[in-house]
Amino acid sequence: MKIIDQTPLIDENGNLGFSQRIQGMLKFGFNWPTELLAQKAIITFFDRNLEKGYTLIRNQPLGQSGIMIPLILIGPAGMFAINIAYLKGRYEAKGEAWNVESGNRFKPAPVNLIQSTARMARALTMFIERQGVTVQEPIESVLIAADPGCHVESDKPAIRVLLVDGIKPFVTGLSNSMPVLRSDLALDMVERITNPRPPKQKTHPPQPAPVAAPRQERAQAATVTPPPPRENISRARAIFSVADEEKPINPADFDFALAEDAAAVKALPQPRGAGAASRTKRGSRRILGMSIKQIALLAGLGIALLCILAAFGYLLFGVS
């Protein structure tokens, strides 16, 4: 099995240094190093049990959108968007609901891993199809609970949910299933995910040659004053056409947000500073580099400091 590791901040051996660990925790969450260890264990198991023809892409970002998919498995059995959850405790996967045990009942968990994992597959489908190709076989969503201390009660979940003891049957089923994706198409999908490119421009069929008009019509057309030459316009138009064709590929052309709602994108793994741009835009009114609220807070602190100094001076000189 071929492994393509796109994980940021790791070294050549796939390890995190101290400073890289701190950066990753600040950017991707406090549990990020633990999640990487869980990913590594699952990748090792996949690598030992899956034959050639499969490609596993790790922590693949989708353009500049901030959406990162932990594992993407591509091979004869199809395409799979795999989310890794390192959780402990009792959970319930019921339809599209993801609940956590609270006392003697279940309540909705803070993050719905069922819906966020399903959105990963839809986002990956959109990312590929925006390059001008059609994903013929649906991308399957898979949620893996990698901690042995996690127990999930499944009641017809909307996606496939696997515990630690369910990983081996899943991989065995992939090896024994009928092929649904040709090897050339699988390689093309891998290339489009790791090196996205814009769709091919449509070529227009050649226009038929104009039929010669009768002699009488040619004589009438000769009496009509011909329109002014448009050589300069045609030449400029051709220059712009060549410039468009030779424009380099920009990964930002593939940026997108899921159209369902803003919360859907926020639920996907992304850097914690993804919303900073919108907050900066709302608070763009600044004085000396500070917002009005910051200036008011600074003024309040200054007044409080003056009051403290005045009280200290009164106690020091007034008593004497």
TAWO-V659679 format. One record per pair of residues at least 4 apart in sequence whose C-alpha atoms are under 6 Angstrom apart, sorted by the first residue. I is the first residue (numbers start at 1). GAP is how many residues later the second one is. If there is no record, write none. Layout:
i: {I | I}
gap: {GAP | GAP}
This chain:
i: {1 | 1 | 1 | 1 | 2 | 3 | 3 | 3 | 4 | 5 | 5 | 6 | 6 | 6 | 7 | 9 | 10 | 10 | 10 | 11 | 16 | 16 | 17 | 24 | 25 | 25 | 25 | 27 | 27 | 28 | 46 | 53 | 54 | 54 | 55 | 55 | 56 | 56 | 57 | 57 | 58 | 58 | 59 | 59 | 59 | 59 | 60 | 60 | 61 | 61 | 62 | 63 | 63 | 63 | 64 | 64 | 65 | 66 | 67 | 67 | 68 | 70 | 71 | 72 | 72 | 73 | 73 | 74 | 74 | 76 | 76 | 76 | 77 | 77 | 77 | 78 | 79 | 80 | 80 | 80 | 81 | 81 | 82 | 82 | 83 | 84 | 85 | 86 | 86 | 86 | 87 | 88 | 88 | 89 | 90 | 90 | 90 | 91 | 91 | 91 | 91 | 92 | 92 | 92 | 92 | 93 | 93 | 93 | 93 | 94 | 94 | 94 | 95 | 95 | 95 | 96 | 96 | 98 | 99 | 99 | 99 | 99 | 100 | 100 | 100 | 101 | 101 | 102 | 113 | 116 | 116 | 118 | 119 | 121 | 121 | 126 | 129 | 129 | 131 | 131 | 132 | 141 | 142 | 142 | 143 | 144 | 144 | 144 | 145 | 146 | 162 | 173 | 191 | 192 | 280 | 286 | 286 | 290 | 313 | 314 | 315}
gap: {46 | 51 | 53 | 54 | 53 | 52 | 53 | 54 | 53 | 52 | 53 | 52 | 53 | 54 | 52 | 11 | 4 | 5 | 6 | 4 | 4 | 5 | 4 | 4 | 4 | 5 | 7 | 244 | 245 | 243 | 4 | 22 | 20 | 21 | 18 | 19 | 16 | 17 | 14 | 15 | 12 | 13 | 9 | 10 | 11 | 12 | 8 | 9 | 6 | 7 | 5 | 188 | 191 | 192 | 188 | 191 | 190 | 204 | 202 | 203 | 201 | 13 | 11 | 8 | 9 | 6 | 7 | 4 | 5 | 103 | 104 | 105 | 97 | 102 | 103 | 103 | 60 | 59 | 60 | 61 | 40 | 60 | 60 | 61 | 60 | 60 | 60 | 59 | 60 | 61 | 63 | 61 | 62 | 61 | 11 | 61 | 62 | 8 | 9 | 10 | 61 | 6 | 7 | 60 | 61 | 4 | 5 | 61 | 64 | 61 | 62 | 63 | 61 | 62 | 63 | 18 | 62 | 14 | 7 | 8 | 9 | 10 | 6 | 7 | 9 | 4 | 5 | 4 | 4 | 151 | 152 | 23 | 4 | 18 | 20 | 4 | 4 | 5 | 67 | 68 | 67 | 18 | 18 | 19 | 18 | 17 | 18 | 19 | 18 | 18 | 4 | 4 | 4 | 4 | 4 | 4 | 5 | 4 | 4 | 4 | 4}
